[in-house]
Amino acid sequence: MKLSVSSYSFGKYRKETGCTYLDLCDKAKALGFEGIEFIDLEGDDPLSLAREIRQRCENIGLPIVAYTVGADFLAEDIEAEVARVCACVDVCEALGAPLLRHDVCSKLPDNPLYSWEDAVTQMVPHIRRVTEYAAAKGVRTCTENHGYIFQYPERVEALIRAVRHPNYGWLCDVGNFLCVDVDPRHAVSVAARYTVHVHAKDFLLKTDAECPDGFFPTAGRRWLRGTIPGHGVVPVASCLRILKDSGYDGFVTLEFEGPEECLPALESGLKTLKAYTQ
């Protein structure tokens, strides 16, 4: 396994320094990461920006491993949404990244009779259209266990099996399963056979009745706060071992979203993940 870092992980550092995307590439390389992943490029001309970032990464020998965007395949104007996500595929291609991760929905319709299974049926043809468009451009698509509704492992598995396309897979985030109170080891065992990319993150966990400051709720009303990989309750080492034993040998992207100082946290997280993946 090789270790990459998400541009998302530099969020606090970007706010404090005003650094550019190109600066992030240089910083990721200097910290010792073997790749970088970008999230929703900001700006009026994302295609030009993507080409500029790609050139910098090629110059310093830092592969761009994935491009991550939001999506809602239950949107009222589904044609506009499919077109928008396909435009994100174009940005991914311009970055030279082999993988586009997209969400699938943020909420279900306000109808007590509408289930997540109904959502799968409704979304599948549109997800398939996007992955077919991406395949023609040499980009693979995937969905992450993310966003509560499709964070449960059995739901993501059902979605992937329903799309049933060789260009579409699972971005397995080993920490996100805690957001729906599922044991990450069990969930990763389900995800392993479909996994095309991996995110590694960690959380602190509280079970107090009231939300502690800086924490957010799980589906079962427990409380999580991001922290440095190895400092929290996510069994990251066990999860990566399950993936490795299943044959996964791709990139593992470090995602850091805690309040700790950004660069020291990334240095510590990288050291921990190196130990976990040796």
C-alpha positions in Angstrom: 0.0 0.0 0.0 1.1 3.6 -0.7 0.1 6.6 1.4 -1.5 9.7 0.1 -3.1 12.7 1.6 -6.4 14.6 0.9 -6.3 18.3 0.2 -9.2 18.3 2.7 -6.7 17.5 5.4 -4.9 20.8 4.9 -8.1 22.8 5.6 -7.0 24.5 8.8 -3.5 25.2 7.3 -5.0 26.8 4.2 -7.2 29.1 6.3 -4.2 30.1 8.4 -1.7 30.7 5.6 -3.8 31.4 2.4 -1.7 28.9 0.6 -2.6 27.8 -3.0 -3.3 24.3 -4.3 0.2 24.3 -5.8 1.6 25.1 -2.4 -0.3 22.1 -1.0 1.3 19.8 -3.6 4.8 21.0 -2.5 3.9 20.6 1.2 2.5 17.1 0.8 5.7 16.0 -1.0 7.8 17.6 1.7 6.0 15.8 4.4 6.7 12.5 2.7 3.4 11.5 1.2 3.5 9.4 -2.0 0.3 10.9 -3.5 -2.3 13.5 -3.1 -6.1 13.6 -3.6 -8.2 16.7 -4.3 -11.7 17.7 -3.3 -14.0 20.0 -5.4 -11.5 22.4 -6.9 -12.6 26.0 -6.3 -12.5 28.7 -8.9 -14.1 29.9 -12.1 -12.1 27.6 -14.4 -11.5 24.3 -12.7 -10.3 22.6 -15.9 -7.4 25.1 -16.2 -6.7 24.9 -12.5 -6.6 21.1 -12.8 -4.1 21.2 -15.6 -1.9 23.6 -13.6 -2.0 21.3 -10.6 -1.3 18.3 -12.7 1.8 20.0 -14.2 3.1 20.9 -10.7 2.6 17.3 -9.4 4.3 15.8 -12.5 7.2 18.2 -11.9 7.7 17.1 -8.3 6.8 13.4 -8.8 3.6 13.4 -6.8 0.8 11.3 -8.3 -2.8 12.7 -8.0 -4.6 9.6 -6.9 -8.3 10.7 -6.9 -10.7 13.6 -7.2 -13.6 13.7 -4.7 -16.9 15.5 -5.4 -20.4 15.7 -4.0 -23.5 14.4 -5.9 -27.2 13.9 -5.5 -28.7 11.3 -7.8 -32.1 12.0 -6.2 -32.0 15.6 -7.4 -35.2 17.1 -8.9 -33.3 18.1 -12.1 -31.5 14.8 -12.6 -30.3 15.6 -16.1 -28.5 18.7 -14.8 -27.0 16.8 -12.0 -25.7 14.0 -14.2 -24.2 16.7 -16.5 -22.5 18.4 -13.6 -21.0 15.1 -12.3 -19.8 14.3 -15.8 -18.1 17.7 -15.9 -16.3 16.7 -12.7 -15.1 13.6 -14.6 -13.6 16.0 -17.1 -11.8 17.8 -14.3 -10.6 14.4 -13.0 -9.2 13.6 -16.4 -7.5 17.0 -16.6 -5.9 16.3 -13.2 -4.6 13.0 -14.5 -6.3 11.2 -11.6 -7.5 7.7 -12.3 -10.4 7.8 -9.9 -13.5 10.0 -9.3 -15.3 9.6 -6.0 -18.9 10.9 -5.9 -21.6 10.9 -3.3 -25.0 9.5 -4.3 -27.5 11.5 -2.2 -27.8 13.7 0.9 -31.3 12.8 2.1 -34.3 10.7 1.1 -37.6 12.3 -0.1 -39.9 13.3 2.6 -42.2 10.3 2.3 -42.5 7.7 5.1 -43.0 5.0 2.5 -39.9 5.8 0.5 -36.9 3.6 1.6 -33.2 3.5 0.9 -34.0 0.5 -1.4 -36.2 2.7 -3.4 -33.4 5.2 -3.7 -31.1 2.5 -5.0 -33.6 1.7 -7.8 -34.0 5.3 -8.7 -30.3 6.2 -8.7 -28.8 3.2 -10.4 -29.3 4.2 -14.1 -27.9 7.7 -13.5 -24.8 6.4 -11.6 -24.3 3.9 -14.5 -24.5 6.7 -17.0 -21.7 8.6 -15.2 -19.4 5.6 -14.9 -19.9 4.8 -18.5 -19.0 8.4 -19.4 -15.9 8.1 -17.1 -14.8 4.8 -18.5 -14.5 6.3 -22.0 -12.1 8.8 -20.5 -10.0 6.3 -18.6 -11.5 7.3 -15.2 -12.9 4.9 -12.7 -15.8 6.0 -10.5 -16.7 5.0 -6.9 -18.9 5.9 -4.0 -17.7 6.3 -0.4 -19.6 5.1 2.7 -20.5 8.7 3.6 -23.5 10.8 4.4 -25.5 8.7 6.9 -28.0 7.2 4.4 -25.4 5.3 2.4 -22.9 4.9 5.2 -24.2 1.4 6.3 -22.1 -1.3 4.6 -25.0 -3.4 3.5 -26.5 -0.4 1.7 -23.4 0.5 -0.2 -22.9 -3.1 -1.1 -26.5 -3.3 -2.4 -25.9 -0.1 -4.5 -22.7 -1.4 -6.0 -24.2 -4.7 -6.9 -27.2 -3.0 -8.4 -25.1 -0.7 -10.6 -23.2 -3.8 -11.6 -20.6 -2.1 -13.7 -16.9 -3.0 -13.8 -15.9 0.6 -13.8 -17.7 1.4 -10.5 -16.6 0.4 -7.0 -16.3 1.4 -3.4 -14.2 4.0 -1.7 -13.8 2.4 1.7 -13.5 4.9 4.5 -12.5 2.9 7.5 -13.6 5.6 10.0 -17.0 6.7 8.5 -18.8 3.5 9.6 -18.7 4.8 13.2 -21.0 7.6 12.0 -23.8 5.0 11.8 -22.5 3.0 14.9 -21.2 0.1 12.8 -18.1 -1.9 13.9 -15.5 -0.8 11.3 -13.9 -4.3 11.2 -17.1 -5.9 10.2 -17.9 -3.2 7.7 -14.5 -3.3 6.1 -14.8 -7.1 5.7 -18.0 -6.4 3.7 -16.4 -3.6 1.6 -13.1 -5.3 0.9 -14.1 -7.2 -2.2 -15.5 -4.0 -3.9 -12.8 -1.6 -2.7 -11.0 0.5 -5.3 -9.6 3.2 -3.0 -9.2 3.7 0.8 -9.5 6.6 3.2 -8.0 6.4 6.7 -9.2 8.6 9.4 -9.8 8.5 13.2 -12.3 9.7 15.7 -12.7 10.3 19.4 -15.9 8.9 20.7 -18.2 10.1 23.5 -21.4 8.5 24.8 -22.6 11.4 26.9 -26.3 12.4 26.8 -25.3 16.0 25.6 -23.1 16.8 22.7 -19.6 17.8 23.8 -18.1 20.9 22.2 -16.7 20.2 18.8 -18.3 16.8 18.4 -21.0 15.7 16.0 -23.7 13.0 16.4 -23.8 9.5 15.1 -27.0 7.9 13.9 -27.4 6.4 17.4 -26.8 9.7 19.1 -23.3 9.1 20.2 -20.7 11.8 19.6 -17.6 11.9 17.3 -14.7 14.3 16.8 -12.0 13.9 14.3 -8.4 13.3 15.5 -5.0 12.1 14.3 -4.9 8.5 13.0 -3.9 6.3 15.9 -5.2 8.6 18.6 -8.9 7.6 18.5 -11.1 4.6 18.6 -11.1 3.5 14.9 -9.3 0.2 14.6 -7.3 1.6 11.6 -4.6 -1.0 11.8 -7.0 -4.0 11.8 -9.1 -2.5 9.0 -6.0 -2.0 6.8 -4.9 -5.5 7.5 -8.3 -6.8 6.4 -8.0 -4.9 3.2 -4.4 -6.0 2.6 -5.4 -9.7 3.2 -8.2 -9.3 0.7 -5.6 -8.3 -2.0 -6.0 -4.5 -1.9 -2.6 -2.9 -2.7 -3.6 0.6 -3.8 -3.4 4.0 -2.2 -4.5 4.8 1.3 -5.4 8.5 1.7 -5.0 10.1 5.1 -8.0 12.3 6.0 -7.5 14.6 9.0 -10.3 16.7 10.4 -9.4 17.2 14.0 -8.7 20.5 15.9 -5.0 19.6 16.4 -2.3 21.7 14.6 -2.5 20.6 11.0 1.1 19.9 9.9 2.2 18.1 13.1 -1.0 16.1 12.9 -0.3 15.0 9.3 3.3 14.1 10.2 2.1 12.0 13.1 -0.7 10.4 11.0 1.7 9.5 8.2 4.2 7.9 10.6 1.3 5.8 12.2 0.0 4.7 8.8 3.4 3.7 7.6 3.7 1.5 10.7 0.2 0.0 10.0 0.9 -0.7 6.3 4.4 -2.3 6.6 
